[in-house]
């Protein structure tokens, strides 16, 4: 049963919102040309400044460098950073899901080794899930890890790996045993040093001229037993829980938000009837998706696993992210200074094909939703 309970942000979260806005105003020199796509700005210095404010790993225990704040407070920080177009991709994956994965399934040694550096904005992670020919069908991964004294030898290829050419580690889903009739069996998650011998990283240039995605090839790469996350063979259950963090945040409907900002700026204070209707249509989508996403944050705050709800937020959010620029383009006035709008619109349009790819394709998401509704 899907459950999207209405939630309100606590007063402390709204106070924090103003702190984040002041911080962004003081660090505007790091933002450059703003774009709300979380994967389009890798700035290690900006991430370090966020770490100094305690805004990475916000919900984690203080013993591991976290701030022990609520998921609602983290939501506010995330929302404000994306709305401003801040360069957050360096720490994004480590903060959003690698850290929570280690907290939930990792060893004490892993948490002590990796989490403080993530919270300080000094250590960056990538996700190793998709592979050539498998896409979002994680059960069909072929990258294999063979047992050797003291650890494992990994061989195979991961594809569409965001930030691997700039990040330090990857948590990869690999086969450590044959499936034995159950496609979900025999999978494990390993922490792999992306600078280790045998790792080759090949950036994939996108239509916007950037290199966010990568192909990562492992050629007999050694991974110590200490870097197996959880128990070998438990990878499927871990990775499906991890996707709940990846699919539900405001990044799943705010990637095109700067187009909306520039559209409203272009219209000014007295838009025409058709233009005002377009503004209202976009706002209605945003408010609905925001309420749904905040509800998922509330479920996480209460220790629940909102896998189906998160899939629904991502599916609807990604569709909206592609729709928003088209609504704005169709209603764009012929008068006024259009340069900023056109620049933001063009960049978002070139990035938009990846919106429905990352975090699970729409076909996979619809399957998750259908199972959650008891339809398959």
C-alpha positions in Angstrom: 0.0 0.0 0.0 1.4 3.4 -1.0 1.4 5.9 1.8 2.1 9.6 1.3 1.3 11.2 4.6 1.1 15.0 4.7 4.1 16.4 6.6 5.1 19.9 7.6 8.7 20.9 8.1 9.6 21.7 11.7 10.3 25.3 12.6 14.0 24.6 13.0 14.2 23.4 9.4 12.8 26.7 8.2 15.4 28.6 10.3 18.1 26.5 8.7 16.7 27.4 5.2 17.7 31.0 5.8 21.2 29.9 7.0 21.7 28.0 3.8 20.6 31.0 1.7 23.0 33.2 3.5 25.8 30.7 2.9 24.9 30.5 -0.8 25.0 34.3 -1.0 28.4 34.4 0.6 29.7 31.7 -1.7 28.2 32.9 -4.9 31.7 32.9 -6.5 31.6 29.1 -6.5 28.3 28.8 -8.3 29.1 30.3 -11.7 26.4 29.6 -14.3 23.7 28.0 -12.2 22.0 24.8 -13.2 19.9 22.7 -10.9 21.0 19.3 -12.2 22.8 17.7 -9.3 25.3 15.9 -11.5 26.6 18.9 -13.5 28.9 20.7 -11.0 31.9 19.0 -9.4 33.6 21.4 -7.0 35.7 19.8 -4.2 36.3 23.2 -2.5 32.5 23.9 -2.3 31.9 20.5 -0.9 34.6 21.1 1.7 32.9 24.3 2.7 29.6 22.5 3.1 31.4 19.9 5.2 32.7 22.6 7.5 29.1 23.8 8.1 28.0 20.2 9.0 25.8 20.0 5.9 27.1 16.6 4.6 26.1 13.5 6.5 23.6 15.6 8.4 21.6 12.7 9.7 24.6 10.5 10.6 25.9 9.8 14.2 28.4 12.4 15.5 30.8 9.5 16.2 31.3 9.2 12.5 31.4 12.9 11.7 27.7 13.5 11.2 25.5 16.1 12.8 22.6 13.9 14.1 20.0 16.2 12.5 16.7 15.2 11.0 15.9 14.1 7.5 13.7 17.2 7.2 16.7 19.4 7.9 18.7 17.6 5.3 15.8 18.0 2.9 15.9 21.8 3.3 19.6 21.9 2.7 19.3 19.8 -0.4 16.4 21.8 -1.7 18.1 25.1 -1.3 21.4 23.9 -2.9 19.6 22.6 -6.0 17.3 25.6 -6.3 20.4 27.9 -6.3 22.2 25.7 -8.9 25.1 25.0 -6.5 27.9 22.7 -7.6 27.2 19.6 -5.4 28.0 16.6 -7.5 31.4 15.9 -5.8 29.9 14.8 -2.5 26.4 14.0 -3.7 26.4 10.3 -4.0 28.5 9.7 -0.9 26.2 11.8 1.2 22.9 10.6 -0.3 23.4 6.9 -0.4 26.9 5.5 0.1 27.1 6.8 3.7 23.6 5.5 4.6 24.4 2.2 3.0 27.6 1.8 5.2 25.7 2.9 8.3 23.0 0.3 7.7 25.1 -2.6 6.5 28.8 -1.8 6.8 31.2 -2.8 9.6 32.4 -0.6 12.4 35.8 -0.4 10.7 34.2 0.7 7.4 32.1 3.4 9.1 35.1 4.7 11.1 37.3 4.7 8.0 35.1 6.2 5.3 32.3 8.3 6.9 34.2 11.1 8.6 36.0 12.0 5.4 32.7 12.0 3.5 31.1 14.3 6.1 34.1 16.7 5.8 33.5 16.9 2.0 36.9 15.3 1.3 36.0 11.8 0.1 33.7 11.2 -2.9 32.0 8.0 -4.0 30.4 6.6 -7.2 27.8 3.9 -7.6 28.7 0.7 -9.6 25.4 -0.8 -10.6 24.6 -0.6 -14.4 26.6 -2.6 -16.9 26.8 -2.9 -20.7 23.7 -4.8 -22.0 22.0 -4.8 -18.6 20.9 -1.3 -17.9 18.7 -1.1 -14.8 18.2 -4.9 -14.7 20.6 -5.3 -11.7 20.0 -9.0 -11.3 21.7 -9.6 -14.6 25.1 -8.0 -13.7 28.1 -10.0 -14.9 31.0 -8.2 -13.1 32.4 -11.0 -11.0 34.6 -11.3 -7.9 36.6 -14.5 -7.3 37.8 -15.6 -3.9 41.5 -15.3 -3.3 43.5 -15.3 0.0 42.6 -12.2 2.0 40.0 -10.9 -0.4 38.6 -10.9 -3.9 39.7 -10.3 -7.5 37.2 -8.3 -9.5 36.8 -8.3 -13.3 34.1 -6.7 -15.4 32.7 -3.4 -16.6 30.4 -0.8 -15.1 28.6 1.8 -17.3 27.0 5.2 -16.8 29.0 5.6 -13.6 28.6 9.2 -12.5 31.7 11.0 -11.5 34.0 8.0 -11.5 36.8 10.0 -13.2 36.8 12.5 -10.3 35.8 10.4 -7.3 37.8 8.3 -4.9 35.8 5.1 -4.4 33.0 3.0 -5.9 30.6 0.7 -4.2 30.0 -1.9 -6.8 27.4 -4.6 -7.1 29.2 -7.8 -8.3 28.7 -11.5 -8.5 30.5 -13.4 -5.8 28.7 -16.7 -6.4 26.5 -18.2 -9.2 22.8 -17.3 -9.1 21.9 -21.0 -8.6 18.4 -20.6 -10.0 17.7 -17.4 -8.1 18.7 -14.3 -10.1 19.0 -12.3 -7.0 21.3 -14.7 -5.2 25.1 -14.5 -5.2 25.4 -10.7 -5.4 27.6 -8.7 -3.1 28.7 -5.0 -2.7 32.4 -4.1 -2.6 34.1 -0.8 -1.9 36.7 -0.4 -4.7 39.4 2.2 -4.7 39.2 3.9 -8.1 42.9 4.5 -8.1 43.7 0.8 -7.6 45.8 -1.1 -10.1 43.7 -2.7 -12.8 41.0 0.1 -12.8 40.5 1.9 -16.1 38.1 4.8 -16.3 36.8 6.2 -19.6 34.6 9.3 -19.5 31.6 9.4 -21.8 31.0 12.8 -23.3 27.3 13.9 -23.3 25.5 16.1 -25.7 26.1 19.2 -23.5 29.9 18.6 -23.8 30.3 17.4 -20.3 31.8 14.2 -19.0 29.6 13.1 -16.0 29.1 9.5 -17.0 31.9 6.9 -17.3 32.7 3.4 -18.3 34.8 1.7 -15.6 36.7 -1.5 -16.4 38.1 -3.8 -13.7 40.9 -6.1 -14.8 41.7 -8.5 -11.9 41.4 -5.7 -9.3 42.1 -6.8 -5.7 39.5 -5.9 -3.0 40.3 -6.9 0.6 37.7 -8.7 2.7 37.5 -5.6 4.9 35.9 -3.8 2.0 33.0 -6.2 1.5 29.8 -4.3 2.6 27.6 -6.6 4.7 27.7 -10.3 4.2 28.7 -11.8 0.8 25.6 -12.7 -1.1 23.4 -10.1 0.6 24.0 -7.5 -2.2 20.5 -7.6 -3.7 18.7 -6.7 -0.5 21.2 -4.0 0.3 21.1 -2.4 -3.1 17.3 -2.3 -3.3 17.2 -0.5 0.1 19.9 1.9 -1.1 17.8 2.9 -4.1 15.1 4.3 -1.7 17.6 7.0 -0.9 18.6 7.6 -4.5 15.1 7.9 -6.0 13.1 10.1 -3.6 14.8 13.4 -3.0 14.1 16.8 -4.5 16.8 16.2 -7.1 14.3 13.9 -8.8 12.1 16.9 -9.8 14.3 19.9 -9.5 16.9 19.2 -12.2 15.1 21.7 -14.6 14.2 24.2 -11.9 16.5 27.0 -13.1 14.5 27.0 -16.4 11.5 27.9 -14.3 13.4 30.6 -12.4 14.6 32.2 -15.7 11.1 31.9 -17.2 9.5 33.7 -14.4 12.3 36.3 -14.4 11.7 36.8 -18.2 7.9 37.3 -17.7 8.3 40.0 -15.1 5.6 41.2 -12.8 2.8 41.4 -15.4 2.6 38.2 -17.4 -0.1 37.7 -20.0 -3.0 35.2 -19.3 -1.4 32.4 -21.3 2.0 33.0 -19.7 0.5 33.1 -16.2 -1.3 29.8 -16.8 2.1 28.2 -17.7 3.6 29.5 -14.5 0.7 28.1 -12.5 0.9 24.7 -14.3 4.5 24.3 -13.4 3.9 25.4 -9.9 1.2 22.9 -9.4 3.5 20.0 -10.5 6.2 21.3 -8.2 4.1 21.6 -5.1 2.6 18.1 -5.6 5.9 16.4 -6.1 7.4 18.3 -3.2 4.7 17.1 -0.9 5.3 13.5 -2.0 9.0 13.8 -1.7 8.8 15.3 1.8 6.5 12.5 2.8 9.2 10.0 1.8 11.7 12.0 3.9 9.2 11.6 6.8 9.2 7.8 6.2 13.0 7.8 6.3 12.9 9.8 9.5 10.7 7.2 11.0 13.0 4.3 10.0 10.8 3.0 7.2 11.9 1.7 3.8 9.9 3.6 1.2 11.1 1.7 -1.9 7.8 1.9 -3.8 7.0 5.4 -2.8 10.5 6.5 -3.8 10.1 4.8 -7.2 6.9 6.7 -7.8 8.5 10.1 -6.9 11.3 9.4 -9.3 9.0 8.3 -12.1 6.6 11.3 -11.8 9.5 13.7 -11.1 11.6 12.7 -14.1 8.6 13.0 -16.4 8.0 16.5 -15.0 11.7 17.5 -15.4 11.3 16.9 -19.2 7.9 18.6 -19.3 8.9 21.8 -17.5 11.2 23.2 -20.3 8.6 22.5 -22.9 5.9 24.3 -21.0 8.2 27.3 -20.6 9.3 27.2 -24.2 5.8 27.2 -25.5 4.8 30.2 -23.4 8.0 32.2 -23.7 7.2 35.8 -24.8 8.8 37.1 -27.9 9.9 40.3 -26.2 12.4 40.9 -23.4 16.0 39.8 -22.7 15.9 36.1 -23.5 19.6 35.4 -23.2 19.6 33.9 -19.7 16.5 31.8 -20.3 17.8 30.5 -23.7 21.1 29.5 -22.2 19.6 27.7 -19.2 16.9 26.1 -21.4 19.5 24.8 -24.0 21.8 23.3 -21.3 18.8 21.6 -19.6 17.5 20.2 -22.8 20.9 18.7 -23.6 21.2 17.1 -20.1 17.6 15.9 -20.0 18.0 12.5 -21.7 19.9 11.3 -18.6 17.1 12.3 -16.2 15.1 9.1 -16.7 18.3 6.9 -17.0 20.0 7.5 -13.7 18.6 5.7 -10.6 16.5 3.3 -12.7 14.8 3.5 -16.1 11.1 4.2 -16.2 10.4 0.6 -17.2 12.1 -0.7 -14.1 10.4 1.9 -11.9 6.9 1.1 -13.3 7.6 -2.6 -12.5 8.5 -1.7 -8.9 5.3 0.5 -8.6 3.1 -2.2 -10.1 4.4 -4.8 -7.6 3.8 -2.4 -4.8 0.2 -1.9 -5.9 -0.3 -5.7 -6.2 -0.7 -5.5 -10.0 2.0 -8.0 -10.9 
